[in-house]
Amino acid sequence: MRNDIRTSNRVLFMMETAVRQANRAILDPMVPELTPKSVQPIVDATARVRGEYLLALFKVAETAANGRPSPEAVKHLRDLRVAYDEMTHAYQALEHAIERGYLSVKE
């Protein structure tokens, strides 16, 4: 039993190392140089999309007839949510890649 745990741990470590090496080798050359300045437009765009989504929520609430938003308003809100979700997920993927050491970061 003890050997099985050691073997499993060794295999998991080898897998983790292989994943890190593969991601670093593939992602680092694909992604533009990462600096605080190069990441700022991503941060700004994500914040802008979040703001548009939240603003639309307030507008829908203000204009909803009988407490129910129009189908057009719901569609617009949904479109903004999809954009916000995609920007947020992409930003989180970038954060994860940086945290795991897949990407080079410069000052």
C-alpha positions as CSV (number, residue, x, y, z in Angstrom):
1,M,0.0,0.0,0.0
2,R,2.8,2.4,0.9
3,N,4.5,1.7,-2.4
4,D,1.3,2.5,-4.3
5,I,1.1,5.9,-2.6
6,R,4.8,6.7,-3.4
7,T,4.3,5.5,-7.0
8,S,1.1,7.6,-7.4
9,N,2.9,10.7,-5.9
10,R,5.9,10.2,-8.2
11,V,3.6,9.9,-11.3
12,L,1.6,12.9,-10.2
13,F,4.8,14.9,-9.8
14,M,6.0,13.8,-13.2
15,M,2.6,14.8,-14.7
16,E,2.7,18.2,-13.1
17,T,6.2,18.8,-14.3
18,A,5.2,17.7,-17.9
19,V,2.2,20.0,-17.8
20,R,4.3,23.0,-16.6
21,Q,7.0,22.4,-19.2
22,A,4.5,21.9,-22.1
23,N,2.5,25.0,-21.1
24,R,5.6,27.1,-20.7
25,A,7.0,25.9,-24.1
26,I,3.7,26.5,-25.9
27,L,2.2,29.5,-24.2
28,D,5.2,31.7,-23.5
29,P,6.1,32.2,-27.2
30,M,2.5,32.8,-28.2
31,V,1.6,35.5,-25.7
32,P,3.0,39.0,-26.1
33,E,5.5,40.3,-23.5
34,L,3.8,40.7,-20.1
35,T,4.5,43.8,-18.2
36,P,2.3,46.0,-16.0
37,K,1.8,48.3,-19.0
38,S,0.9,45.5,-21.5
39,V,-1.6,44.0,-19.1
40,Q,-3.4,47.4,-18.4
41,P,-5.5,47.4,-21.5
42,I,-6.8,43.9,-20.5
43,V,-7.7,45.1,-17.0
44,D,-9.3,48.3,-18.4
45,A,-11.4,46.3,-21.0
46,T,-12.6,43.8,-18.4
47,A,-13.6,46.7,-16.1
48,R,-15.4,48.5,-18.9
49,V,-17.4,45.4,-19.9
50,R,-18.3,44.8,-16.2
51,G,-19.4,48.4,-16.0
52,E,-21.6,48.2,-19.1
53,Y,-23.2,45.0,-17.8
54,L,-24.0,46.6,-14.4
55,L,-25.2,49.8,-16.0
56,A,-27.5,47.8,-18.2
57,L,-29.0,46.1,-15.2
58,F,-29.9,49.4,-13.7
59,K,-31.4,50.6,-17.0
60,V,-33.5,47.4,-17.3
61,A,-34.7,47.8,-13.7
62,E,-35.7,51.5,-14.4
63,T,-37.5,50.8,-17.6
64,A,-39.2,47.5,-16.8
65,A,-42.9,47.7,-17.4
66,N,-44.9,46.1,-14.6
67,G,-41.6,44.8,-13.1
68,R,-40.9,42.7,-16.1
69,P,-38.2,43.6,-18.6
70,S,-38.8,43.5,-22.3
71,P,-37.4,40.6,-24.3
72,E,-35.1,43.1,-26.1
73,A,-33.8,44.3,-22.7
74,V,-33.2,40.8,-21.6
75,K,-31.4,39.9,-24.8
76,H,-29.1,43.0,-24.4
77,L,-28.4,42.1,-20.8
78,R,-27.6,38.5,-21.8
79,D,-25.3,39.7,-24.5
80,L,-23.4,41.9,-22.0
81,R,-23.3,39.0,-19.5
82,V,-21.7,36.7,-22.1
83,A,-19.1,39.4,-22.9
84,Y,-18.4,40.0,-19.2
85,D,-18.2,36.2,-18.5
86,E,-15.8,35.7,-21.4
87,M,-13.6,38.6,-20.4
88,T,-13.5,37.4,-16.8
89,H,-12.7,33.8,-17.7
90,A,-9.9,35.0,-20.1
91,Y,-8.5,37.2,-17.4
92,Q,-8.6,34.4,-14.9
93,A,-6.8,32.1,-17.4
94,L,-4.1,34.7,-17.8
95,E,-3.7,35.0,-14.0
96,H,-3.5,31.2,-13.7
97,A,-0.9,31.0,-16.4
98,I,1.2,33.6,-14.6
99,E,0.8,32.0,-11.2
100,R,1.8,28.6,-12.6
101,G,4.9,30.0,-14.2
102,Y,3.7,29.3,-17.8
103,L,4.5,32.9,-18.9
104,S,7.4,35.2,-18.5
105,V,6.7,38.4,-16.7
106,K,8.8,41.5,-17.0
107,E,8.9,44.6,-14.7
